[in-house]
Amino acid sequence: MKREEMGVSMNTVAERAGLSHSTVSLVERGLRKPTLDTLLRITGALEIKLWPLIRDGETVQSKRSAE
């Protein structure tokens, strides 16, 4: 997971993004589909760009669909 690779705690992301810890947790675990605003807040908190993550997610989804 990108956040863990960066060594950033979930609490830090939540605080920087102005979101609750539970929201960040639910998004990370795939239990909540985030809004664009939530995604932008999380990527902003991590200081990363959103588009590469979306592109990578599309690639993973395409591979799963092909199986």
N, C-alpha and C positions, 0 to 999 in steps of 0.2 A: 504494500500500500504506500502510495506516494508520501503521505503525511508521516508515516513511520520511518520511511527512508530518509526523510529530511530531519528526523529527530525532534519533531514538534508534537507536543501533547494535544490531545483532543480538547482539553480545557483551554489551551492557548488559542487554538483555532476558533473555538466557540466565542471566546472573549474578543478576539480581533475582529471576527465577522459579525459580532452583535447578535449571535444566535445562542440558543440554549445548548448545553452539552448533549441533551437527549436528541435534539434535532440532528446534530452532527453525527451522533452515534447511529441513529436510524438510517441516515443517508449512507453512511459508510457500509453498513451491514445490508444495504439493499432492501430495507424494510419500508422505506419511504421514498417516493419519487420526488426529487427536489424540483422546485420552480427554478426558472432561469435566474431570478434574483438570488435565491439561496446558493446556486452554483457559483455565481459571480462573487458573492460574499466569501464563500469558502476559498475559491481560488485566489481572491484578493488577499485574504488572510495568510495564505501560503506563499503569496507573491509569485504565482505561476500563471501561465496563460490557460484559458479554458479550452480553446480550440484544439490543441494537441490531445487533450484528454478525451474530448468528444471523438476525435478521429481514431484514437486508440481503442475506444469503446466500441466504435462501429466495426473495427477489424475483429475484435474479440467476438462480437455478436455474430458477424458473418461466419466465422469459423464454427461457432456453436450450431448455427442453423444448417451448416453443411454436413454435420455429423449425423 
